[in-house]
Amino acid sequence: MNPNWNEQPYYAALDWAKEHHDVIVVDRVGTIVADFQFAHTAQGWEEFSQKMQPFGKCPMTIETSAGMAVDQLLQRGYSLYPINPLSAKEYRQRKAPSGTKTDRQDAWSLADALRTDGQAWRVLIPQDEATATLRLLCRDEIALIEHRTALVNQLEATLRDYYPLAQESFEDWTKPFAWAFVRSFPTPAALAQAGKRKWQNFLHAHKLWRPDTAAQRLALWAGGQQLNASPSVLNAKSLLALSLVNVLETLQRQIQQYRSRITEAFAHHPDHDLFGSLPGAKRTLAPRLLGLIGSQRQIFPDADSLMCQAGVSPVAYQSGRLRKAHLRFVCDHFLRHTVHLWVDETRKTCPWAQAYYQAKRDKGHDHASALRCLGKRWLKVLWRMWQDHTTYDENKYLQALQQHGSFVWPKLQSLSL
């Protein structure tokens, strides 16, 4: 909360678009003192700087917290107050209940909202270069992985159309050896013609020779495919399958390159030891947690703010006698997904985490709800570590559980017996 907010002489809003941006500046009583549009070019941004000179580096709001427009404003020294699109929509409807919408009206509603309510908004605090780089690398890696997942789903659907024998041969089609199988034996006829020796060589070459699964796969391939597609379907779909394999193999090389860059950036980060000590985080999730949470401690002044950002804290709803809570949807979805994966991994490495999870399941929580509850507990621990710049100490936490009489302690003792 900023107690001197109303003493600001000017408040501004930028409604951003792909090719141009609209700017509205209002004074402390809400009068529009500047109203202009400029192109999203170097010359346009220079024009913006000139027109904003009379108003100094006044507070400014924008309907995003990332992107080129935000980067340009931060480089010019503006204090930015990002607003959630859902909130921006409500402010716009307050100004125009009829539903009228224009870029200029959007900028005006946001500028006036910043004037009246901005004292309670959170200013955007830029991350240091190392953290910003790690965050962007991790987000882009996740985007590539999602793209890979979509391609794998398409490949499996294609195989079901003409080559179900291949689709049944492997459980995990995100692995390169599954794609290599399609490349080596693109059709049922090619698989049958290859023979047992080449099948065995394939399993050995890709380190898939296991006493239990190798015999099953060889027997499956020896039996051949009983239900075959028509020649037209076979010709078209086999070409599509090989095309998808080519794209997946190229994409996998890029993901590995990202993983290498992320590992290097994480190793040189000042908070490497802190996040690297987290159980279950390993080499994949620890850099993501660091990049998404950041290194600016003032962004999350308490553990509750971090839990809300991660989406593990429920949202309360009360109206009259009705009182309930529901899942929090307005949060950082990248962070929520990462915390979910991390917390699930901690059950395999931390006995107290498994005990806490099991206690919640015994109370009737489903898997996702129990993980969110465990996530709240872990984020409290992580926030304290983050603020104190300390690494995780399992023995210290277990002692705290025993001293405070936590319900987890008896459950932990029973599981260890």
Summary of the structure (lengths in Angstrom):
residues: 417
radius of gyration: 27.7
end to end distance: 51.0
largest distance: 83.8
contacts: 1221
relative contact order: 0.07
helix: 64%
strand: 9%
